[in-house]
Amino acid sequence: MDRRIIKALSGVRTEEVAFMEWKHLHFRKGKGFIILPKTITKKKRRRIFPMLPKLAMPTGFKRAAEFPSRRSSARLTSRS
């Protein structure tokens, strides 16, 4: 997933996106949340972001079961 899309559609800071992992994404009934632990946030507090529908179900995925597994790779994006 492209970090620019996450940043634009969620409000997560650039530095936080760089350290996000799949385990920080939570999907339920077509809605999604990003929950960042205090270890990666700027102010060292847990942050919760609701996902907009476009981010909660990206184009090309018909259902949540097709979304990449949390086990496939820990980081969402490559740090380049």
mmCIF file of the N, C-alpha and C atoms, coordinates in Angstrom:
data_MODEL
# 
_entry.id   MODEL 
# 
loop_
_atom_site.group_PDB 
_atom_site.id 
_atom_site.type_symbol 
_atom_site.label_atom_id 
_atom_site.label_alt_id 
_atom_site.label_comp_id 
_atom_site.label_asym_id 
_atom_site.label_entity_id 
_atom_site.label_seq_id 
_atom_site.pdbx_PDB_ins_code 
_atom_site.Cartn_x 
_atom_site.Cartn_y 
_atom_site.Cartn_z 
_atom_site.occupancy 
_atom_site.B_iso_or_equiv 
_atom_site.pdbx_formal_charge 
_atom_site.auth_seq_id 
_atom_site.auth_comp_id 
_atom_site.auth_asym_id 
_atom_site.auth_atom_id 
_atom_site.pdbx_PDB_model_num 
ATOM 1   N N  . MET A 1 1  ? 0.855   -1.172  0.000  1.00 0.00 ? 1  MET A N  1 
ATOM 2   C CA . MET A 1 1  ? 0.000   0.000   0.000  1.00 0.00 ? 1  MET A CA 1 
ATOM 3   C C  . MET A 1 1  ? 0.902   1.237   0.000  1.00 0.00 ? 1  MET A C  1 
ATOM 4   N N  . ASP A 1 2  ? 0.558   2.195   -0.779 1.00 0.00 ? 2  ASP A N  1 
ATOM 5   C CA . ASP A 1 2  ? 1.359   3.406   -0.928 1.00 0.00 ? 2  ASP A CA 1 
ATOM 6   C C  . ASP A 1 2  ? 1.162   4.329   0.274  1.00 0.00 ? 2  ASP A C  1 
ATOM 7   N N  . ARG A 1 3  ? 2.244   4.757   0.865  1.00 0.00 ? 3  ARG A N  1 
ATOM 8   C CA . ARG A 1 3  ? 2.152   5.614   2.058  1.00 0.00 ? 3  ARG A CA 1 
ATOM 9   C C  . ARG A 1 3  ? 1.478   6.946   1.772  1.00 0.00 ? 3  ARG A C  1 
ATOM 10  N N  . ARG A 1 4  ? 1.558   7.443   0.542  1.00 0.00 ? 4  ARG A N  1 
ATOM 11  C CA . ARG A 1 4  ? 0.888   8.712   0.215  1.00 0.00 ? 4  ARG A CA 1 
ATOM 12  C C  . ARG A 1 4  ? -0.625  8.578   0.314  1.00 0.00 ? 4  ARG A C  1 
ATOM 13  N N  . ILE A 1 5  ? -1.134  7.403   -0.077 1.00 0.00 ? 5  ILE A N  1 
ATOM 14  C CA . ILE A 1 5  ? -2.577  7.171   0.009  1.00 0.00 ? 5  ILE A CA 1 
ATOM 15  C C  . ILE A 1 5  ? -3.009  7.123   1.467  1.00 0.00 ? 5  ILE A C  1 
ATOM 16  N N  . ILE A 1 6  ? -2.257  6.405   2.286  1.00 0.00 ? 6  ILE A N  1 
ATOM 17  C CA . ILE A 1 6  ? -2.577  6.316   3.710  1.00 0.00 ? 6  ILE A CA 1 
ATOM 18  C C  . ILE A 1 6  ? -2.558  7.699   4.338  1.00 0.00 ? 6  ILE A C  1 
ATOM 19  N N  . LYS A 1 7  ? -1.535  8.464   4.038  1.00 0.00 ? 7  LYS A N  1 
ATOM 20  C CA . LYS A 1 7  ? -1.382  9.804   4.610  1.00 0.00 ? 7  LYS A CA 1 
ATOM 21  C C  . LYS A 1 7  ? -2.525  10.727  4.169  1.00 0.00 ? 7  LYS A C  1 
ATOM 22  N N  . ALA A 1 8  ? -2.874  10.687  2.893  1.00 0.00 ? 8  ALA A N  1 
ATOM 23  C CA . ALA A 1 8  ? -3.909  11.571  2.361  1.00 0.00 ? 8  ALA A CA 1 
ATOM 24  C C  . ALA A 1 8  ? -5.306  11.228  2.884  1.00 0.00 ? 8  ALA A C  1 
ATOM 25  N N  . LEU A 1 9  ? -5.579  9.951   3.082  1.00 0.00 ? 9  LEU A N  1 
ATOM 26  C CA . LEU A 1 9  ? -6.929  9.534   3.447  1.00 0.00 ? 9  LEU A CA 1 
ATOM 27  C C  . LEU A 1 9  ? -7.126  9.251   4.933  1.00 0.00 ? 9  LEU A C  1 
ATOM 28  N N  . SER A 1 10 ? -6.093  9.437   5.743  1.00 0.00 ? 10 SER A N  1 
ATOM 29  C CA . SER A 1 10 ? -6.268  9.095   7.154  1.00 0.00 ? 10 SER A CA 1 
ATOM 30  C C  . SER A 1 10 ? -5.824  10.165  8.139  1.00 0.00 ? 10 SER A C  1 
ATOM 31  N N  . GLY A 1 11 ? -4.854  10.979  7.794  1.00 0.00 ? 11 GLY A N  1 
ATOM 32  C CA . GLY A 1 11 ? -4.345  11.964  8.733  1.00 0.00 ? 11 GLY A CA 1 
ATOM 33  C C  . GLY A 1 11 ? -3.154  11.484  9.538  1.00 0.00 ? 11 GLY A C  1 
ATOM 34  N N  . VAL A 1 12 ? -2.650  10.297  9.223  1.00 0.00 ? 12 VAL A N  1 
ATOM 35  C CA . VAL A 1 12 ? -1.470  9.762   9.905  1.00 0.00 ? 12 VAL A CA 1 
ATOM 36  C C  . VAL A 1 12 ? -0.248  10.555  9.460  1.00 0.00 ? 12 VAL A C  1 
ATOM 37  N N  . ARG A 1 13 ? 0.629   10.888  10.381 1.00 0.00 ? 13 ARG A N  1 
ATOM 38  C CA . ARG A 1 13 ? 1.845   11.647  10.069 1.00 0.00 ? 13 ARG A CA 1 
ATOM 39  C C  . ARG A 1 13 ? 2.812   10.815  9.226  1.00 0.00 ? 13 ARG A C  1 
ATOM 40  N N  . THR A 1 14 ? 3.622   11.498  8.424  1.00 0.00 ? 14 THR A N  1 
ATOM 41  C CA . THR A 1 14 ? 4.589   10.839  7.550  1.00 0.00 ? 14 THR A CA 1 
ATOM 42  C C  . THR A 1 14 ? 5.493   9.885   8.319  1.00 0.00 ? 14 THR A C  1 
ATOM 43  N N  . GLU A 1 15 ? 6.000   10.317  9.450  1.00 0.00 ? 15 GLU A N  1 
ATOM 44  C CA . GLU A 1 15 ? 6.906   9.487   10.249 1.00 0.00 ? 15 GLU A CA 1 
ATOM 45  C C  . GLU A 1 15 ? 6.190   8.260   10.809 1.00 0.00 ? 15 GLU A C  1 
ATOM 46  N N  . GLU A 1 16 ? 4.912   8.416   11.129 1.00 0.00 ? 16 GLU A N  1 
ATOM 47  C CA . GLU A 1 16 ? 4.133   7.299   11.657 1.00 0.00 ? 16 GLU A CA 1 
ATOM 48  C C  . GLU A 1 16 ? 3.842   6.275   10.572 1.00 0.00 ? 16 GLU A C  1 
ATOM 49  N N  . VAL A 1 17 ? 3.565   6.750   9.362  1.00 0.00 ? 17 VAL A N  1 
ATOM 50  C CA . VAL A 1 17 ? 3.308   5.835   8.247  1.00 0.00 ? 17 VAL A CA 1 
ATOM 51  C C  . VAL A 1 17 ? 4.532   4.954   7.991  1.00 0.00 ? 17 VAL A C  1 
ATOM 52  N N  . ALA A 1 18 ? 5.713   5.530   8.126  1.00 0.00 ? 18 ALA A N  1 
ATOM 53  C CA . ALA A 1 18 ? 6.942   4.777   7.869  1.00 0.00 ? 18 ALA A CA 1 
ATOM 54  C C  . ALA A 1 18 ? 7.093   3.579   8.806  1.00 0.00 ? 18 ALA A C  1 
ATOM 55  N N  . PHE A 1 19 ? 6.506   3.647   9.995  1.00 0.00 ? 19 PHE A N  1 
ATOM 56  C CA . PHE A 1 19 ? 6.634   2.567   10.970 1.00 0.00 ? 19 PHE A CA 1 
ATOM 57  C C  . PHE A 1 19 ? 5.360   1.742   11.138 1.00 0.00 ? 19 PHE A C  1 
ATOM 58  N N  . MET A 1 20 ? 4.340   2.025   10.327 1.00 0.00 ? 20 MET A N  1 
ATOM 59  C CA . MET A 1 20 ? 3.099   1.262   10.426 1.00 0.00 ? 20 MET A CA 1 
ATOM 60  C C  . MET A 1 20 ? 3.297   -0.175  9.990  1.00 0.00 ? 20 MET A C  1 
ATOM 61  N N  . GLU A 1 21 ? 2.565   -1.070  10.640 1.00 0.00 ? 21 GLU A N  1 
ATOM 62  C CA . GLU A 1 21 ? 2.566   -2.485  10.286 1.00 0.00 ? 21 GLU A CA 1 
ATOM 63  C C  . GLU A 1 21 ? 1.120   -2.917  10.051 1.00 0.00 ? 21 GLU A C  1 
ATOM 64  N N  . TRP A 1 22 ? 0.954   -4.070  9.395  1.00 0.00 ? 22 TRP A N  1 
ATOM 65  C CA . TRP A 1 22 ? -0.387  -4.573  9.105  1.00 0.00 ? 22 TRP A CA 1 
ATOM 66  C C  . TRP A 1 22 ? -1.221  -4.742  10.366 1.00 0.00 ? 22 TRP A C  1 
ATOM 67  N N  . LYS A 1 23 ? -0.578  -5.047  11.478 1.00 0.00 ? 23 LYS A N  1 
ATOM 68  C CA . LYS A 1 23 ? -1.333  -5.258  12.720 1.00 0.00 ? 23 LYS A CA 1 
ATOM 69  C C  . LYS A 1 23 ? -1.978  -3.976  13.245 1.00 0.00 ? 23 LYS A C  1 
ATOM 70  N N  . HIS A 1 24 ? -1.621  -2.832  12.698 1.00 0.00 ? 24 HIS A N  1 
ATOM 71  C CA . HIS A 1 24 ? -2.215  -1.559  13.110 1.00 0.00 ? 24 HIS A CA 1 
ATOM 72  C C  . HIS A 1 24 ? -3.523  -1.261  12.377 1.00 0.00 ? 24 HIS A C  1 
ATOM 73  N N  . LEU A 1 25 ? -3.846  -2.056  11.351 1.00 0.00 ? 25 LEU A N  1 
ATOM 74  C CA . LEU A 1 25 ? -5.075  -1.867  10.581 1.00 0.00 ? 25 LEU A CA 1 
ATOM 75  C C  . LEU A 1 25 ? -6.151  -2.812  11.099 1.00 0.00 ? 25 LEU A C  1 
ATOM 76  N N  . HIS A 1 26 ? -7.339  -2.276  11.321 1.00 0.00 ? 26 HIS A N  1 
ATOM 77  C CA . HIS A 1 26 ? -8.449  -3.067  11.850 1.00 0.00 ? 26 HIS A CA 1 
ATOM 78  C C  . HIS A 1 26 ? -9.672  -2.844  10.966 1.00 0.00 ? 26 HIS A C  1 
ATOM 79  N N  . PHE A 1 27 ? -10.253 -3.942  10.452 1.00 0.00 ? 27 PHE A N  1 
ATOM 80  C CA . PHE A 1 27 ? -11.402 -3.867  9.557  1.00 0.00 ? 27 PHE A CA 1 
ATOM 81  C C  . PHE A 1 27 ? -12.592 -4.588  10.181 1.00 0.00 ? 27 PHE A C  1 
ATOM 82  N N  . ARG A 1 28 ? -13.761 -3.936  10.150 1.00 0.00 ? 28 ARG A N  1 
ATOM 83  C CA . ARG A 1 28 ? -14.981 -4.556  10.651 1.00 0.00 ? 28 ARG A CA 1 
ATOM 84  C C  . ARG A 1 28 ? -16.169 -4.052  9.841  1.00 0.00 ? 28 ARG A C  1 
ATOM 85  N N  . LYS A 1 29 ? -16.892 -4.964  9.235  1.00 0.00 ? 29 LYS A N  1 
ATOM 86  C CA . LYS A 1 29 ? -18.141 -4.657  8.529  1.00 0.00 ? 29 LYS A CA 1 
ATOM 87  C C  . LYS A 1 29 ? -18.035 -3.455  7.595  1.00 0.00 ? 29 LYS A C  1 
ATOM 88  N N  . GLY A 1 30 ? -17.036 -3.443  6.750  1.00 0.00 ? 30 GLY A N  1 
ATOM 89  C CA . GLY A 1 30 ? -16.877 -2.373  5.779  1.00 0.00 ? 30 GLY A CA 1 
ATOM 90  C C  . GLY A 1 30 ? -16.287 -1.088  6.327  1.00 0.00 ? 30 GLY A C  1 
ATOM 91  N N  . LYS A 1 31 ? -16.012 -1.064  7.614  1.00 0.00 ? 31 LYS A N  1 
ATOM 92  C CA . LYS A 1 31 ? -15.389 0.111   8.227  1.00 0.00 ? 31 LYS A CA 1 
ATOM 93  C C  . LYS A 1 31 ? -14.000 -0.277  8.681  1.00 0.00 ? 31 LYS A C  1 
ATOM 94  N N  . GLY A 1 32 ? -13.146 0.698   8.773  1.00 0.00 ? 32 GLY A N  1 
ATOM 95  C CA . GLY A 1 32 ? -11.789 0.407   9.206  1.00 0.00 ? 32 GLY A CA 1 
ATOM 96  C C  . GLY A 1 32 ? -11.247 1.469   10.128 1.00 0.00 ? 32 GLY A C  1 
ATOM 97  N N  . PHE A 1 33 ? -10.269 1.058   10.910 1.00 0.00 ? 33 PHE A N  1 
ATOM 98  C CA . PHE A 1 33 ? -9.588  1.963   11.824 1.00 0.00 ? 33 PHE A CA 1 
ATOM 99  C C  . PHE A 1 33 ? -8.098  1.699   11.767 1.00 0.00 ? 33 PHE A C  1 
ATOM 100 N N  . ILE A 1 34 ? -7.325  2.738   11.961 1.00 0.00 ? 34 ILE A N  1 
ATOM 101 C CA . ILE A 1 34 ? -5.881  2.607   12.135 1.00 0.00 ? 34 ILE A CA 1 
ATOM 102 C C  . ILE A 1 34 ? -5.624  2.922   13.607 1.00 0.00 ? 34 ILE A C  1 
ATOM 103 N N  . ILE A 1 35 ? -5.021  1.987   14.302 1.00 0.00 ? 35 ILE A N  1 
ATOM 104 C CA . ILE A 1 35 ? -4.695  2.204   15.709 1.00 0.00 ? 35 ILE A CA 1 
ATOM 105 C C  . ILE A 1 35 ? -3.178  2.133   15.841 1.00 0.00 ? 35 ILE A C  1 
ATOM 106 N N  . LEU A 1 36 ? -2.587  3.280   16.148 1.00 0.00 ? 36 LEU A N  1 
ATOM 107 C CA . LEU A 1 36 ? -1.130  3.359   16.277 1.00 0.00 ? 36 LEU A CA 1 
ATOM 108 C C  . LEU A 1 36 ? -0.741  3.328   17.758 1.00 0.00 ? 36 LEU A C  1 
ATOM 109 N N  . PRO A 1 37 ? 0.203   2.457   18.110 1.00 0.00 ? 37 PRO A N  1 
ATOM 110 C CA . PRO A 1 37 ? 0.647   2.402   19.505 1.00 0.00 ? 37 PRO A CA 1 
ATOM 111 C C  . PRO A 1 37 ? 1.516   3.603   19.846 1.00 0.00 ? 37 PRO A C  1 
ATOM 112 N N  . LYS A 1 38 ? 1.633   3.877   21.121 1.00 0.00 ? 38 LYS A N  1 
ATOM 113 C CA . LYS A 1 38 ? 2.405   5.042   21.551 1.00 0.00 ? 38 LYS A CA 1 
ATOM 114 C C  . LYS A 1 38 ? 3.879   4.945   21.189 1.00 0.00 ? 38 LYS A C  1 
ATOM 115 N N  . THR A 1 39 ? 4.370   3.756   20.895 1.00 0.00 ? 39 THR A N  1 
ATOM 116 C CA . THR A 1 39 ? 5.789   3.593   20.565 1.00 0.00 ? 39 THR A CA 1 
ATOM 117 C C  . THR A 1 39 ? 6.177   4.222   19.230 1.00 0.00 ? 39 THR A C  1 
ATOM 118 N N  . ILE A 1 40 ? 5.196   4.463   18.337 1.00 0.00 ? 40 ILE A N  1 
ATOM 119 C CA . ILE A 1 40 ? 5.554   5.047   17.038 1.00 0.00 ? 40 ILE A CA 1 
ATOM 120 C C  . ILE A 1 40 ? 4.974   6.441   16.808 1.00 0.00 ? 40 ILE A C  1 
ATOM 121 N N  . THR A 1 41 ? 4.199   6.954   17.755 1.00 0.00 ? 41 THR A N  1 
ATOM 122 C CA . THR A 1 41 ? 3.600   8.272   17.544 1.00 0.00 ? 41 THR A CA 1 
ATOM 123 C C  . THR A 1 41 ? 4.498   9.390   18.070 1.00 0.00 ? 41 THR A C  1 
ATOM 124 N N  . LYS A 1 42 ? 4.298   10.562  17.523 1.00 0.00 ? 42 LYS A N  1 
ATOM 125 C CA . LYS A 1 42 ? 5.124   11.722  17.863 1.00 0.00 ? 42 LYS A CA 1 
ATOM 126 C C  . LYS A 1 42 ? 5.017   12.102  19.349 1.00 0.00 ? 42 LYS A C  1 
ATOM 127 N N  . LYS A 1 43 ? 3.795   12.122  19.857 1.00 0.00 ? 43 LYS A N  1 
ATOM 128 C CA . LYS A 1 43 ? 3.582   12.550  21.247 1.00 0.00 ? 43 LYS A CA 1 
ATOM 129 C C  . LYS A 1 43 ? 3.551   11.381  22.233 1.00 0.00 ? 43 LYS A C  1 
ATOM 130 N N  . LYS A 1 44 ? 3.895   10.190  21.760 1.00 0.00 ? 44 LYS A N  1 
ATOM 131 C CA . LYS A 1 44 ? 3.964   8.984   22.604 1.00 0.00 ? 44 LYS A CA 1 
ATOM 132 C C  . LYS A 1 44 ? 2.619   8.660   23.263 1.00 0.00 ? 44 LYS A C  1 
ATOM 133 N N  . ARG A 1 45 ? 1.539   8.885   22.502 1.00 0.00 ? 45 ARG A N  1 
ATOM 134 C CA . ARG A 1 45 ? 0.192   8.508   22.926 1.00 0.00 ? 45 ARG A CA 1 
ATOM 135 C C  . ARG A 1 45 ? -0.431  7.658   21.833 1.00 0.00 ? 45 ARG A C  1 
ATOM 136 N N  . ARG A 1 46 ? -1.252  6.702   22.223 1.00 0.00 ? 46 ARG A N  1 
ATOM 137 C CA . ARG A 1 46 ? -1.941  5.893   21.220 1.00 0.00 ? 46 ARG A CA 1 
ATOM 138 C C  . ARG A 1 46 ? -2.873  6.787   20.412 1.00 0.00 ? 46 ARG A C  1 
ATOM 139 N N  . ARG A 1 47 ? -2.892  6.582   19.092 1.00 0.00 ? 47 ARG A N  1 
ATOM 140 C CA . ARG A 1 47 ? -3.755  7.375   18.209 1.00 0.00 ? 47 ARG A CA 1 
ATOM 141 C C  . ARG A 1 47 ? -4.668  6.443   17.432 1.00 0.00 ? 47 ARG A C  1 
ATOM 142 N N  . ILE A 1 48 ? -5.918  6.846   17.295 1.00 0.00 ? 48 ILE A N  1 
ATOM 143 C CA . ILE A 1 48 ? -6.901  6.062   16.555 1.00 0.00 ? 48 ILE A CA 1 
ATOM 144 C C  . ILE A 1 48 ? -7.477  6.929   15.448 1.00 0.00 ? 48 ILE A C  1 
ATOM 145 N N  . PHE A 1 49 ? -7.463  6.399   14.223 1.00 0.00 ? 49 PHE A N  1 
ATOM 146 C CA . PHE A 1 49 ? -7.963  7.112   13.054 1.00 0.00 ? 49 PHE A CA 1 
ATOM 147 C C  . PHE A 1 49 ? -9.044  6.289   12.376 1.00 0.00 ? 49 PHE A C  1 
ATOM 148 N N  . PRO A 1 50 ? -10.219 6.859   12.122 1.00 0.00 ? 50 PRO A N  1 
ATOM 149 C CA . PRO A 1 50 ? -11.191 6.140   11.293 1.00 0.00 ? 50 PRO A CA 1 
ATOM 150 C C  . PRO A 1 50 ? -10.729 6.202   9.845  1.00 0.00 ? 50 PRO A C  1 
ATOM 151 N N  . MET A 1 51 ? -10.921 5.122   9.111  1.00 0.00 ? 51 MET A N  1 
ATOM 152 C CA . MET A 1 51 ? -10.541 5.106   7.692  1.00 0.00 ? 51 MET A CA 1 
ATOM 153 C C  . MET A 1 51 ? -11.728 5.555   6.849  1.00 0.00 ? 51 MET A C  1 
ATOM 154 N N  . LEU A 1 52 ? -11.451 6.360   5.856  1.00 0.00 ? 52 LEU A N  1 
ATOM 155 C CA . LEU A 1 52 ? -12.470 6.692   4.873  1.00 0.00 ? 52 LEU A CA 1 
ATOM 156 C C  . LEU A 1 52 ? -12.761 5.439   4.061  1.00 0.00 ? 52 LEU A C  1 
ATOM 157 N N  . PRO A 1 53 ? -13.951 5.326   3.473  1.00 0.00 ? 53 PRO A N  1 
ATOM 158 C CA . PRO A 1 53 ? -14.296 4.110   2.717  1.00 0.00 ? 53 PRO A CA 1 
ATOM 159 C C  . PRO A 1 53 ? -13.277 3.731   1.647  1.00 0.00 ? 53 PRO A C  1 
ATOM 160 N N  . LYS A 1 54 ? -12.685 4.704   0.964  1.00 0.00 ? 54 LYS A N  1 
ATOM 161 C CA . LYS A 1 54 ? -11.695 4.402   -0.080 1.00 0.00 ? 54 LYS A CA 1 
ATOM 162 C C  . LYS A 1 54 ? -10.457 3.721   0.488  1.00 0.00 ? 54 LYS A C  1 
ATOM 163 N N  . LEU A 1 55 ? -10.093 4.034   1.713  1.00 0.00 ? 55 LEU A N  1 
ATOM 164 C CA . LEU A 1 55 ? -8.930  3.426   2.336  1.00 0.00 ? 55 LEU A CA 1 
ATOM 165 C C  . LEU A 1 55 ? -9.299  2.101   2.992  1.00 0.00 ? 55 LEU A C  1 
ATOM 166 N N  . ALA A 1 56 ? -10.502 2.022   3.543  1.00 0.00 ? 56 ALA A N  1 
ATOM 167 C CA . ALA A 1 56 ? -10.934 0.796   4.213  1.00 0.00 ? 56 ALA A CA 1 
ATOM 168 C C  . ALA A 1 56 ? -11.102 -0.352  3.230  1.00 0.00 ? 56 ALA A C  1 
ATOM 169 N N  . MET A 1 57 ? -11.494 -0.072  1.994  1.00 0.00 ? 57 MET A N  1 
ATOM 170 C CA . MET A 1 57 ? -11.627 -1.112  0.986  1.00 0.00 ? 57 MET A CA 1 
ATOM 171 C C  . MET A 1 57 ? -11.045 -0.593  -0.329 1.00 0.00 ? 57 MET A C  1 
ATOM 172 N N  . PRO A 1 58 ? -9.726  -0.717  -0.493 1.00 0.00 ? 58 PRO A N  1 
ATOM 173 C CA . PRO A 1 58 ? -9.059  -0.188  -1.684 1.00 0.00 ? 58 PRO A CA 1 
ATOM 174 C C  . PRO A 1 58 ? -9.580  -0.803  -2.974 1.00 0.00 ? 58 PRO A C  1 
ATOM 175 N N  . THR A 1 59 ? -9.499  -0.039  -4.037 1.00 0.00 ? 59 THR A N  1 
ATOM 176 C CA . THR A 1 59 ? -9.898  -0.511  -5.347 1.00 0.00 ? 59 THR A CA 1 
ATOM 177 C C  . THR A 1 59 ? -9.132  -1.769  -5.711 1.00 0.00 ? 59 THR A C  1 
ATOM 178 N N  . GLY A 1 60 ? -9.821  -2.716  -6.303 1.00 0.00 ? 60 GLY A N  1 
ATOM 179 C CA . GLY A 1 60 ? -9.184  -3.955  -6.721 1.00 0.00 ? 60 GLY A CA 1 
ATOM 180 C C  . GLY A 1 60 ? -9.421  -5.093  -5.744 1.00 0.00 ? 60 GLY A C  1 
ATOM 181 N N  . PHE A 1 61 ? -9.879  -4.792  -4.543 1.00 0.00 ? 61 PHE A N  1 
ATOM 182 C CA . PHE A 1 61 ? -10.202 -5.824  -3.565 1.00 0.00 ? 61 PHE A CA 1 
ATOM 183 C C  . PHE A 1 61 ? -11.718 -5.875  -3.439 1.00 0.00 ? 61 PHE A C  1 
ATOM 184 N N  . LYS A 1 62 ? -12.309 -7.012  -3.732 1.00 0.00 ? 62 LYS A N  1 
ATOM 185 C CA . LYS A 1 62 ? -13.757 -7.135  -3.680 1.00 0.00 ? 62 LYS A CA 1 
ATOM 186 C C  . LYS A 1 62 ? -14.266 -7.348  -2.269 1.00 0.00 ? 62 LYS A C  1 
ATOM 187 N N  . ARG A 1 63 ? -13.430 -7.932  -1.445 1.00 0.00 ? 63 ARG A N  1 
ATOM 188 C CA . ARG A 1 63 ? -13.827 -8.158  -0.053 1.00 0.00 ? 63 ARG A CA 1 
ATOM 189 C C  . ARG A 1 63 ? -12.575 -8.199  0.812  1.00 0.00 ? 63 ARG A C  1 
ATOM 190 N N  . ALA A 1 64 ? -12.755 -8.062  2.090  1.00 0.00 ? 64 ALA A N  1 
ATOM 191 C CA . ALA A 1 64 ? -11.621 -7.995  3.017  1.00 0.00 ? 64 ALA A CA 1 
ATOM 192 C C  . ALA A 1 64 ? -10.749 -9.238  2.966  1.00 0.00 ? 64 ALA A C  1 
ATOM 193 N N  . ALA A 1 65 ? -11.318 -10.392 2.621  1.00 0.00 ? 65 ALA A N  1 
ATOM 194 C CA . ALA A 1 65 ? -10.548 -11.639 2.572  1.00 0.00 ? 65 ALA A CA 1 
ATOM 195 C C  . ALA A 1 65 ? -9.440  -11.581 1.522  1.00 0.00 ? 65 ALA A C  1 
ATOM 196 N N  . GLU A 1 66 ? -9.589  -10.717 0.504  1.00 0.00 ? 66 GLU A N  1 
ATOM 197 C CA . GLU A 1 66 ? -8.575  -10.596 -0.539 1.00 0.00 ? 66 GLU A CA 1 
ATOM 198 C C  . GLU A 1 66 ? -7.479  -9.612  -0.173 1.00 0.00 ? 66 GLU A C  1 
ATOM 199 N N  . PHE A 1 67 ? -7.661  -8.868  0.899  1.00 0.00 ? 67 PHE A N  1 
ATOM 200 C CA . PHE A 1 67 ? -6.658  -7.898  1.327  1.00 0.00 ? 67 PHE A CA 1 
ATOM 201 C C  . PHE A 1 67 ? -5.422  -8.651  1.802  1.00 0.00 ? 67 PHE A C  1 
ATOM 202 N N  . PRO A 1 68 ? -4.224  -8.142  1.564  1.00 0.00 ? 68 PRO A N  1 
ATOM 203 C CA . PRO A 1 68 ? -3.004  -8.869  1.951  1.00 0.00 ? 68 PRO A CA 1 
ATOM 204 C C  . PRO A 1 68 ? -3.000  -9.280  3.416  1.00 0.00 ? 68 PRO A C  1 
ATOM 205 N N  . SER A 1 69 ? -2.488  -10.456 3.655  1.00 0.00 ? 69 SER A N  1 
ATOM 206 C CA . SER A 1 69 ? -2.432  -11.008 5.003  1.00 0.00 ? 69 SER A CA 1 
ATOM 207 C C  . SER A 1 69 ? -1.514  -10.201 5.893  1.00 0.00 ? 69 SER A C  1 
ATOM 208 N N  . ARG A 1 70 ? -1.834  -10.146 7.163  1.00 0.00 ? 70 ARG A N  1 
ATOM 209 C CA . ARG A 1 70 ? -0.960  -9.477  8.129  1.00 0.00 ? 70 ARG A CA 1 
ATOM 210 C C  . ARG A 1 70 ? 0.362   -10.214 8.238  1.00 0.00 ? 70 ARG A C  1 
ATOM 211 N N  . ARG A 1 71 ? 0.338   -11.504 7.971  1.00 0.00 ? 71 ARG A N  1 
ATOM 212 C CA . ARG A 1 71 ? 1.562   -12.301 8.099  1.00 0.00 ? 71 ARG A CA 1 
ATOM 213 C C  . ARG A 1 71 ? 2.488   -12.159 6.894  1.00 0.00 ? 71 ARG A C  1 
ATOM 214 N N  . SER A 1 72 ? 1.976   -11.673 5.763  1.00 0.00 ? 72 SER A N  1 
ATOM 215 C CA . SER A 1 72 ? 2.783   -11.616 4.543  1.00 0.00 ? 72 SER A CA 1 
ATOM 216 C C  . SER A 1 72 ? 3.989   -10.682 4.683  1.00 0.00 ? 72 SER A C  1 
ATOM 217 N N  . SER A 1 73 ? 3.818   -9.592  5.351  1.00 0.00 ? 73 SER A N  1 
ATOM 218 C CA . SER A 1 73 ? 4.908   -8.648  5.565  1.00 0.00 ? 73 SER A CA 1 
ATOM 219 C C  . SER A 1 73 ? 4.517   -7.752  6.726  1.00 0.00 ? 73 SER A C  1 
ATOM 220 N N  . ALA A 1 74 ? 5.429   -7.520  7.624  1.00 0.00 ? 74 ALA A N  1 
ATOM 221 C CA . ALA A 1 74 ? 5.098   -6.710  8.793  1.00 0.00 ? 74 ALA A CA 1 
ATOM 222 C C  . ALA A 1 74 ? 4.841   -5.263  8.427  1.00 0.00 ? 74 ALA A C  1 
ATOM 223 N N  . ARG A 1 75 ? 5.713   -4.656  7.631  1.00 0.00 ? 75 ARG A N  1 
ATOM 224 C CA . ARG A 1 75 ? 5.575   -3.242  7.264  1.00 0.00 ? 75 ARG A CA 1 
ATOM 225 C C  . ARG A 1 75 ? 4.614   -3.073  6.100  1.00 0.00 ? 75 ARG A C  1 
ATOM 226 N N  . LEU A 1 76 ? 3.849   -1.998  6.137  1.00 0.00 ? 76 LEU A N  1 
ATOM 227 C CA . LEU A 1 76 ? 2.931   -1.693  5.051  1.00 0.00 ? 76 LEU A CA 1 
ATOM 228 C C  . LEU A 1 76 ? 3.649   -1.187  3.817  1.00 0.00 ? 76 LEU A C  1 
ATOM 229 N N  . THR A 1 77 ? 4.665   -0.379  4.030  1.00 0.00 ? 77 THR A N  1 
ATOM 230 C CA . THR A 1 77 ? 5.369   0.257   2.924  1.00 0.00 ? 77 THR A CA 1 
ATOM 231 C C  . THR A 1 77 ? 6.858   0.050   3.081  1.00 0.00 ? 77 THR A C  1 
ATOM 232 N N  . SER A 1 78 ? 7.548   0.164   1.991  1.00 0.00 ? 78 SER A N  1 
ATOM 233 C CA . SER A 1 78 ? 9.017   0.121   2.073  1.00 0.00 ? 78 SER A CA 1 
ATOM 234 C C  . SER A 1 78 ? 9.508   1.504   2.439  1.00 0.00 ? 78 SER A C  1 
ATOM 235 N N  . ARG A 1 79 ? 10.550  1.575   3.196  1.00 0.00 ? 79 ARG A N  1 
ATOM 236 C CA . ARG A 1 79 ? 11.079  2.874   3.633  1.00 0.00 ? 79 ARG A CA 1 
ATOM 237 C C  . ARG A 1 79 ? 12.119  3.346   2.629  1.00 0.00 ? 79 ARG A C  1 
ATOM 238 N N  . SER A 1 80 ? 11.673  4.129   1.657  1.00 0.00 ? 80 SER A N  1 
ATOM 239 C CA . SER A 1 80 ? 12.607  4.657   0.655  1.00 0.00 ? 80 SER A CA 1 
ATOM 240 C C  . SER A 1 80 ? 12.550  6.150   0.594  1.00 0.00 ? 80 SER A C  1 
# 
